[in-house]
Amino acid sequence: ANMDEILAAYTKTIDPKVFEKSGLTNTTFKAVPLKEVHFNTKVEFDSVEKASMQTICILIAIAFVILLIAVINFTNYSIALTPLRIKSINTQKVMGASESRLRSSLLIEAVLTCLLAWAISLLFTHLLSMTSISEILSARMALNQHIELIFIVAFIALIVGAFAGIYPAYYITSFAPALVLKGSFGLSPKGRQLRNSLVGIQFVASFALIAAALFMYLQIKFMQHYSLGFDKDQIIVTNLDNQIIKSRAVFTNEIKANPNIESISYAESLLSGFDSYSTWSRKFKGEDKMFQVLAVDTGFMKT
């Protein structure tokens, strides 16, 4: 049976009177693929923690730009080391080493450097997972829960190492041994043009990251300092136990007797303390309208 048939069969098992009592006469069920549940926000009564695909794409784009800067840095660094390594490379040429073998060894060196960086990053991630930072993030940081992701990142490290090391490997081995032994070598016009282009791309990417970071900083600053319409530093919020709830009138009078307290109010839950509140439904122009409600008493807005 396909999903539509399964959904139809399941819907028939639900007593429609259950929804009529709640005013949810137009409620329908929806089957969502498991891989889409984390991003599907167009449903009600779903307690699964949601994420924004747009945010994830932005973070991936930032990671890609950082990787691009790292590749350019590594390439320029390898080229800058040419004067220190070129005599050794060309001495090996004179001793009979082939260019393909020298290039392979340089490329493997670049890849191993990236894999070493990957291993160090895993170590830092493991150490951070044992600190309070892991409590701030909603994601699990334990490495044993992300084995597949670890190998994917290792593959990315291999690709990055190959891209970062392939040009320096060809460049360092391109000089004639006789020219190098005389000590007269330098960047060709095309080589200088490539390095300038790489540095230019690196600056553009860096400025883009700085601009994005500044925009994020301004948004966070706006959220932290935006006027909420009340002075939150002058409000005390506390949970009530059953004993106080049963004698709420007495409790209210006791609070109001304190001249330092201007007003008192009650609410079902903490304002802005949750991402969602109670969901109600009411009929409007013949249609069921769903909305979220924070139940409060009559003095809440004044307080």
Buried (B, 14 or more C-beta within 10 A) or exposed (E): EEEEEEBEEEEEEEEEEEBEEEBBEEBEEEEBEEEEEEBEEEEEEBEEEEEEEEEEEEEEEBEEBEBBBBBBBBBBEBBEEBEEEBBEBBEBBEEEBEEEEBBEBBBBBBBBBBBEBBEEEBEEBEEEBEEEEBEEEEEEBEBEEBEEEBEEBBEBBBEBBBBBBBBBBEBBBEBEBEEBBEEEBEEEEEBEEBBEEBEEBBEEBBEBBEEBEEEEEEEEEEEEEEEEEEEEEEEEEEEEEEEEEEEEEEBBEEEEEEEEEEEBBBBEEEBEEEEEBEEBBEEEEEEBEBEEEBEBBEEBEEB
